[in-house]
Amino acid sequence: MEIQSLKLFLTNADLCNLLLQNLPEQEGIEDLEARFTPQGVVVQARYYAGFGFRVPFETVWQVEPAASALRIQLTKLNVGGMPANLFQGTLLGMIRDAIANHPGLSMENDTLLVDIATLARSAGLELKICFTEVRLSIGTAVIEAG
């Protein structure tokens, strides 16, 4: 199977549903929200740190096409409203561990690679696809491939 032309339109609601359906059960994560902005995909939540203490955090991710994959790079991490570069390695390590046994998902430094062709192959579907553009705006994303 080969996709010759694809234009996928996603809304914030689609993004939230995708995250909730595909994120592993993670104790301590509450009030997960995600939205598209021109600056990237914003993901916000609160992390339960024990003793009734909940810490809000926010991440911003850039999305770029990369052949049969989407490159999703962490560009910003705030914890409690403050830049939190010290926690970036911990967050990326948690993501790396969560995707370790999932074909088509990998990490390169601060970038998550989602290889759609490999994901499809792991589901028994041979697929050829080449992403050409990702456009993010307020509340929506358009992903094009050929």
BALOBA-1460 file (C-alpha; in Angstrom, 3 decimals):
// residues 146
<rec num="1" residu="m" x="0.000" y="0.000" z="0.000"/>
<rec num="2" residu="e" x="1.309" y="3.432" z="-0.875"/>
<rec num="3" residu="i" x="-0.124" y="6.767" z="0.165"/>
<rec num="4" residu="q" x="0.239" y="9.057" z="-2.834"/>
<rec num="5" residu="s" x="-1.423" y="12.087" z="-1.306"/>
<rec num="6" residu="l" x="-2.573" y="12.708" z="2.242"/>
<rec num="7" residu="k" x="-3.782" y="15.792" z="4.056"/>
<rec num="8" residu="l" x="-4.638" y="15.080" z="7.679"/>
<rec num="9" residu="f" x="-6.493" y="17.750" z="9.664"/>
<rec num="10" residu="l" x="-6.325" y="17.486" z="13.477"/>
<rec num="11" residu="t" x="-7.969" y="19.562" z="16.203"/>
<rec num="12" residu="n" x="-7.055" y="19.993" z="19.854"/>
<rec num="13" residu="a" x="-9.744" y="17.418" z="20.718"/>
<rec num="14" residu="d" x="-8.126" y="14.903" z="18.325"/>
<rec num="15" residu="l" x="-4.733" y="15.558" z="19.916"/>
<rec num="16" residu="c" x="-6.049" y="15.043" z="23.454"/>
<rec num="17" residu="n" x="-7.792" y="11.811" z="22.434"/>
<rec num="18" residu="l" x="-4.608" y="10.483" z="20.786"/>
<rec num="19" residu="l" x="-2.558" y="11.258" z="23.888"/>
<rec num="20" residu="l" x="-5.045" y="9.754" z="26.322"/>
<rec num="21" residu="q" x="-5.421" y="6.585" z="24.216"/>
<rec num="22" residu="n" x="-1.692" y="6.038" z="23.704"/>
<rec num="23" residu="l" x="0.051" y="7.239" z="26.834"/>
<rec num="24" residu="p" x="0.877" y="4.468" z="29.272"/>
<rec num="25" residu="e" x="-0.828" y="4.596" z="32.635"/>
<rec num="26" residu="q" x="1.375" y="6.960" z="34.577"/>
<rec num="27" residu="e" x="0.657" y="7.362" z="38.243"/>
<rec num="28" residu="g" x="0.957" y="10.927" z="39.362"/>
<rec num="29" residu="i" x="-0.055" y="12.678" z="36.118"/>
<rec num="30" residu="e" x="-3.307" y="14.648" z="36.480"/>
<rec num="31" residu="d" x="-5.285" y="17.181" z="34.433"/>
<rec num="32" residu="l" x="-3.522" y="16.380" z="31.158"/>
<rec num="33" residu="e" x="-4.254" y="18.948" z="28.439"/>
<rec num="34" residu="a" x="-2.760" y="19.403" z="24.981"/>
<rec num="35" residu="r" x="-3.227" y="21.977" z="22.258"/>
<rec num="36" residu="f" x="-1.813" y="23.083" z="18.934"/>
<rec num="37" residu="t" x="-0.213" y="26.534" z="18.705"/>
<rec num="38" residu="p" x="1.942" y="28.173" z="16.018"/>
<rec num="39" residu="q" x="4.937" y="27.687" z="18.365"/>
<rec num="40" residu="g" x="4.357" y="23.942" z="18.713"/>
<rec num="41" residu="v" x="2.322" y="21.344" z="20.530"/>
<rec num="42" residu="v" x="1.759" y="22.422" z="24.137"/>
<rec num="43" residu="v" x="1.226" y="19.694" z="26.733"/>
<rec num="44" residu="q" x="0.293" y="20.684" z="30.284"/>
<rec num="45" residu="a" x="-0.477" y="18.615" z="33.359"/>
<rec num="46" residu="r" x="0.119" y="18.375" z="37.056"/>
<rec num="47" residu="y" x="2.462" y="15.829" z="38.596"/>
<rec num="48" residu="y" x="1.608" y="14.446" z="42.010"/>
<rec num="49" residu="a" x="4.879" y="14.603" z="43.916"/>
<rec num="50" residu="g" x="3.573" y="13.098" z="47.177"/>
<rec num="51" residu="f" x="2.367" y="14.554" z="50.472"/>
<rec num="52" residu="g" x="-0.533" y="16.266" z="48.677"/>
<rec num="53" residu="f" x="1.898" y="18.332" z="46.610"/>
<rec num="54" residu="r" x="1.009" y="18.753" z="42.924"/>
<rec num="55" residu="v" x="3.469" y="20.435" z="40.584"/>
<rec num="56" residu="p" x="2.192" y="21.953" z="37.319"/>
<rec num="57" residu="f" x="4.359" y="21.503" z="34.265"/>
<rec num="58" residu="e" x="4.220" y="22.564" z="30.633"/>
<rec num="59" residu="t" x="6.123" y="21.321" z="27.607"/>
<rec num="60" residu="v" x="6.300" y="22.674" z="24.055"/>
<rec num="61" residu="w" x="7.143" y="20.338" z="21.191"/>
<rec num="62" residu="q" x="8.088" y="21.235" z="17.584"/>
<rec num="63" residu="v" x="6.837" y="18.807" z="14.923"/>
<rec num="64" residu="e" x="8.658" y="18.374" z="11.615"/>
<rec num="65" residu="p" x="8.366" y="15.895" z="8.748"/>
<rec num="66" residu="a" x="11.227" y="13.415" z="8.311"/>
<rec num="67" residu="a" x="10.526" y="10.983" z="5.445"/>
<rec num="68" residu="s" x="8.230" y="8.278" z="6.869"/>
<rec num="69" residu="a" x="8.507" y="9.733" z="10.377"/>
<rec num="70" residu="l" x="7.512" y="12.779" z="12.356"/>
<rec num="71" residu="r" x="10.271" y="14.397" z="14.433"/>
<rec num="72" residu="i" x="8.823" y="15.771" z="17.674"/>
<rec num="73" residu="q" x="11.411" y="17.856" z="19.511"/>
<rec num="74" residu="l" x="11.100" y="19.164" z="23.059"/>
<rec num="75" residu="t" x="11.800" y="22.905" z="22.868"/>
<rec num="76" residu="k" x="10.514" y="24.119" z="26.228"/>
<rec num="77" residu="l" x="9.935" y="22.688" z="29.692"/>
<rec num="78" residu="n" x="8.498" y="24.698" z="32.572"/>
<rec num="79" residu="v" x="7.818" y="23.307" z="36.032"/>
<rec num="80" residu="g" x="5.800" y="25.397" z="38.436"/>
<rec num="81" residu="g" x="5.853" y="28.253" z="35.906"/>
<rec num="82" residu="m" x="9.673" y="28.406" z="35.818"/>
<rec num="83" residu="p" x="12.131" y="27.093" z="33.196"/>
<rec num="84" residu="a" x="13.233" y="23.646" z="34.326"/>
<rec num="85" residu="n" x="16.214" y="22.527" z="32.273"/>
<rec num="86" residu="l" x="17.380" y="20.385" z="35.206"/>
<rec num="87" residu="f" x="14.314" y="18.145" z="34.799"/>
<rec num="88" residu="q" x="14.580" y="17.831" z="31.016"/>
<rec num="89" residu="g" x="16.838" y="14.768" z="31.151"/>
<rec num="90" residu="t" x="14.496" y="13.082" z="33.622"/>
<rec num="91" residu="l" x="11.439" y="13.731" z="31.448"/>
<rec num="92" residu="l" x="13.166" y="12.508" z="28.288"/>
<rec num="93" residu="g" x="14.392" y="9.419" z="30.157"/>
<rec num="94" residu="m" x="10.830" y="8.643" z="31.250"/>
<rec num="95" residu="i" x="9.660" y="8.923" z="27.639"/>
<rec num="96" residu="r" x="12.582" y="6.795" z="26.419"/>
<rec num="97" residu="d" x="11.687" y="4.071" z="28.950"/>
<rec num="98" residu="a" x="7.968" y="4.212" z="28.075"/>
<rec num="99" residu="i" x="8.576" y="3.669" z="24.340"/>
<rec num="100" residu="a" x="11.452" y="1.171" z="24.643"/>
<rec num="101" residu="n" x="9.481" y="-1.811" z="23.341"/>
<rec num="102" residu="h" x="7.316" y="-0.040" z="20.779"/>
<rec num="103" residu="p" x="8.312" y="-0.495" z="17.121"/>
<rec num="104" residu="g" x="8.375" y="2.800" z="15.250"/>
<rec num="105" residu="l" x="9.000" y="4.938" z="18.337"/>
<rec num="106" residu="s" x="12.496" y="6.054" z="19.302"/>
<rec num="107" residu="m" x="14.362" y="8.932" z="20.938"/>
<rec num="108" residu="e" x="17.352" y="10.860" z="19.620"/>
<rec num="109" residu="n" x="18.538" y="13.264" z="22.300"/>
<rec num="110" residu="d" x="15.548" y="15.603" z="22.883"/>
<rec num="111" residu="t" x="13.570" y="14.367" z="19.867"/>
<rec num="112" residu="l" x="10.888" y="11.696" z="19.673"/>
<rec num="113" residu="l" x="10.746" y="9.943" z="16.288"/>
<rec num="114" residu="v" x="7.399" y="8.455" z="15.284"/>
<rec num="115" residu="d" x="7.953" y="6.303" z="12.210"/>
<rec num="116" residu="i" x="4.501" y="5.685" z="10.764"/>
<rec num="117" residu="a" x="5.702" y="3.099" z="8.214"/>
<rec num="118" residu="t" x="7.279" y="1.018" z="10.994"/>
<rec num="119" residu="l" x="4.198" y="1.373" z="13.197"/>
<rec num="120" residu="a" x="2.015" y="0.199" z="10.316"/>
<rec num="121" residu="r" x="4.362" y="-2.721" z="9.608"/>
<rec num="122" residu="s" x="4.128" y="-3.830" z="13.251"/>
<rec num="123" residu="a" x="0.337" y="-3.951" z="12.772"/>
<rec num="124" residu="g" x="0.720" y="-6.139" z="9.665"/>
<rec num="125" residu="l" x="0.282" y="-3.366" z="7.099"/>
<rec num="126" residu="e" x="2.965" y="-2.532" z="4.554"/>
<rec num="127" residu="l" x="2.837" y="1.218" z="3.977"/>
<rec num="128" residu="k" x="5.003" y="3.654" z="2.030"/>
<rec num="129" residu="i" x="4.652" y="7.271" z="3.091"/>
<rec num="130" residu="c" x="6.741" y="10.417" z="2.966"/>
<rec num="131" residu="f" x="5.690" y="13.341" z="5.135"/>
<rec num="132" residu="t" x="6.207" y="16.659" z="3.374"/>
<rec num="133" residu="e" x="4.785" y="19.341" z="5.665"/>
<rec num="134" residu="v" x="3.424" y="19.991" z="9.154"/>
<rec num="135" residu="r" x="1.526" y="23.236" z="9.734"/>
<rec num="136" residu="l" x="0.468" y="24.146" z="13.256"/>
<rec num="137" residu="s" x="-1.910" y="26.953" z="14.123"/>
<rec num="138" residu="i" x="-4.159" y="27.856" z="17.030"/>
<rec num="139" residu="g" x="-6.210" y="24.767" z="17.766"/>
<rec num="140" residu="t" x="-5.370" y="22.811" z="14.604"/>
<rec num="141" residu="a" x="-2.642" y="20.966" z="12.717"/>
<rec num="142" residu="v" x="-2.414" y="19.941" z="9.073"/>
<rec num="143" residu="i" x="-0.032" y="17.124" z="8.190"/>
<rec num="144" residu="e" x="0.677" y="16.444" z="4.517"/>
<rec num="145" residu="a" x="2.347" y="13.447" z="2.954"/>
<rec num="146" residu="g" x="2.833" y="11.828" z="-0.401"/>
